[in-house]
Amino acid sequence: MDSGPQLVRFSIVVPTRNRPALLDRCLTALGSLDYPRTGFEVLVVDDGSEPPPDAVIARHQAQIPLRYLPHPGLGPASARNAALRRALGEYVVFTDDDCAPDPNWLNAFDEAFSRSSAAAFGGTVVDDPENGIFAAASQILVSFLYDHARTSPRGLRFFCSNNLALPREPLLRLGGFDTSFPLAAAEDRDLCARWLQQGELHFLSTAIVYHRQMLNLKSFWAQQYRYGRGAYRFWLRRRDEGTPGNRIEPPRFYLRMLCYPFSRAPLFKAVAMSALLGLSQLATAVGYFVERANAMAGLNQRTID
């Protein structure tokens, strides 16, 4: 008699779109996980790749328990939710196609959930050694925000969705990611904010992924500009809920940010990263106010109509 789908400990969700080489690297790393193959599954959600990564999927399906889910290009939040609804794992672990998890990655989450089964955990994201200066600046900004939050009275309040693990059933009840965030920007902040209203969120330094970002000056600006747009949407959502959203940090926050690379990189590289961190804040501010202007224009048009 068929007992139905077999549950596993972890469902690993990997959204992808038009990055077959990075997806291949990610799946190769997942094939090297030091964890029983019967204890996890991998769900690759293809968010409208042209052409679909059929060859990459076929190459790895014999090596790992892998399911391929085509999705109609609705953005990463929608793609992750599609996988969440199909997941068989007790816990869902999100990463991205440009990340390569460390072999001990699932073991670290397994030990953490064994101690706190109802909590959510965000892991360490490491700048891949092959990255250039723009990707290194993007990643050191995330590292700074994590380090700054850990020393603040409120503690860490969000983790990036490229290394985030949550219990599946509570996440389903929460509704997963909010698909009104169409970009890869702030949808993870929103999810973590909503999770913290009903559960715990902890940093897990031993759960490591290596982030391979392929950025140049143009794509670095576009990424930070997109983050600014997402930040305004996040502020709107928090405002509508009557909870705190974005706030302007004091000058010492930005001074610490600009100085942060000098304790973590050689002088020449630190100078370059510090300059790019300053540029990132300009791009984020531009994106924020453009999104604000667009929202106000839409509101005014609806009022006229």
Residue pairs with C-beta under 8 A, 6 or more apart in sequence:
5 88
6 88
7 88
7 89
7 90
8 38
8 39
8 40
8 41
8 65
8 88
8 89
8 90
9 39
9 40
9 89
9 90
9 91
9 106
9 110
10 35
10 39
10 40
10 41
10 89
10 90
10 91
10 92
10 93
10 106
10 109
10 110
10 165
11 40
11 41
11 43
11 83
11 87
11 88
11 89
11 91
11 92
11 93
11 168
12 30
12 40
12 41
12 42
12 43
12 89
12 93
12 94
12 95
12 106
13 43
13 45
13 80
13 83
13 84
13 87
13 92
13 93
13 94
13 95
14 23
14 26
14 27
14 30
14 42
14 43
14 44
14 45
14 95
14 96
14 97
15 45
15 47
15 71
15 76
15 79
15 80
15 83
15 96
15 97
16 22
16 23
16 44
16 45
16 46
16 47
16 49
16 53
16 97
17 46
17 47
17 48
17 49
17 73
18 49
18 50
19 97
19 98
20 49
20 53
20 55
20 56
22 97
22 98
22 212
22 214
23 44
23 53
23 56
23 97
24 56
24 59
24 60
25 98
25 100
25 212
26 95
26 96
26 97
26 98
26 99
26 100
26 101
27 42
27 44
27 56
27 59
27 60
27 64
27 66
28 60
28 100
29 99
29 100
29 101
29 102
29 210
30 42
30 60
30 64
30 101
31 60
31 63
31 64
32 103
33 40
33 101
33 103
33 105
33 106
34 103
34 104
34 106
34 107
35 105
35 106
35 107
35 110
37 64
37 65
38 65
39 106
40 65
40 89
40 106
41 65
41 66
41 67
41 87
41 88
41 89
42 64
42 65
42 66
42 67
43 66
43 67
43 69
43 83
43 86
43 87
44 53
44 57
44 66
44 67
44 68
44 69
45 69
45 71
45 79
45 80
45 82
45 83
46 52
46 53
46 68
46 69
46 70
46 71
47 71
47 72
47 73
47 74
47 75
47 76
47 78
47 79
48 71
48 72
48 73
48 74
52 70
57 66
57 68
60 66
61 68
67 86
69 82
69 83
69 86
71 78
71 79
71 82
74 179
74 182
75 179
75 181
75 182
75 183
75 184
76 161
76 177
76 184
76 187
77 176
77 177
77 178
77 179
77 181
77 182
77 187
78 177
78 179
80 94
80 161
80 176
80 177
81 176
81 177
81 179
83 92
84 92
84 168
84 171
84 172
84 176
85 172
85 176
87 168
89 168
90 167
90 168
91 109
91 113
91 165
91 166
91 167
91 168
92 165
92 166
92 167
92 168
92 171
93 106
93 109
93 164
93 165
94 161
94 162
94 163
94 164
94 165
95 101
95 162
95 163
95 209
96 161
96 162
96 211
98 162
98 211
98 212
98 213
98 214
99 125
99 162
99 163
99 209
99 210
99 211
99 212
100 128
100 209
100 210
100 212
101 163
101 208
101 209
101 210
102 207
102 208
102 209
102 210
104 206
104 208
105 123
105 207
105 208
105 209
108 123
108 204
108 206
108 207
108 208
109 121
109 123
109 165
109 204
109 207
112 119
112 121
112 165
112 202
112 204
112 207
113 119
113 121
113 165
113 167
116 200
116 202
117 167
118 167
118 170
118 199
118 200
119 199
119 200
119 201
119 202
120 164
120 165
120 166
120 167
120 192
120 195
120 199
120 200
120 201
120 202
121 164
121 165
121 166
121 201
121 202
121 203
121 204
121 207
122 156
122 158
122 159
122 160
122 163
122 164
122 165
122 192
122 201
122 202
122 203
122 204
123 159
123 163
123 164
123 165
123 203
123 204
123 205
123 206
123 207
123 208
123 209
124 163
124 204
124 205
124 206
124 207
124 208
124 209
125 139
125 142
125 143
125 160
125 162
125 163
125 208
125 209
125 211
126 139
126 208
126 209
126 210
126 211
127 135
127 136
127 139
127 140
127 210
127 211
128 135
128 210
128 211
128 212
128 213
130 212
131 139
131 211
131 212
131 213
131 214
131 215
132 215
132 216
133 269
133 272
133 273
133 276
134 213
134 215
134 216
134 217
134 219
134 220
134 276
135 211
135 212
135 213
135 214
135 215
135 220
136 265
136 269
136 273
137 220
137 261
137 272
137 273
137 276
137 277
137 280
138 213
138 215
138 220
138 223
138 224
138 280
139 211
139 213
140 260
140 261
140 264
140 265
140 273
140 277
141 257
141 277
141 280
142 160
143 260
143 264
144 256
144 257
144 260
144 277
146 156
146 203
147 260
148 253
148 256
148 257
149 155
149 156
149 157
149 158
150 156
150 203
156 201
156 202
156 203
157 192
157 193
157 196
157 201
158 188
158 189
158 192
158 193
158 201
159 188
159 192
159 201
159 203
160 188
161 177
161 187
161 188
161 191
162 209
162 211
163 207
163 208
163 209
164 188
164 192
165 207
166 195
170 198
170 199
171 195
174 191
174 194
174 195
174 198
175 194
176 191
177 187
177 188
177 190
177 191
178 187
178 190
178 191
178 194
178 237
180 233
180 237
181 187
181 190
181 230
181 233
181 234
183 226
183 229
183 230
184 226
185 226
185 227
185 229
185 230
185 231
185 233
186 227
186 230
186 231
186 233
186 234
187 230
189 230
189 234
190 234
190 237
192 201
193 234
193 238
193 243
195 201
215 223
220 276
220 279
220 280
220 283
221 279
221 283
224 279
224 280
224 281
224 283
224 284
224 287
225 283
225 284
225 286
225 287
225 290
226 287
227 283
227 284
227 287
228 283
228 284
228 285
228 286
228 287
228 288
228 289
228 290
228 291
229 287
229 288
229 290
229 291
230 287
231 246
231 284
231 287
231 288
232 246
232 287
232 288
232 289
232 291
232 292
232 295
233 291
234 245
234 246
235 245
235 246
236 245
236 295
237 245
238 244
238 245
238 246
239 245
246 288
254 281
257 277
257 281
258 274
258 277
258 278
259 274
260 274
260 277
261 269
261 270
261 271
261 273
261 274
261 277
262 270
262 274
264 270
265 273
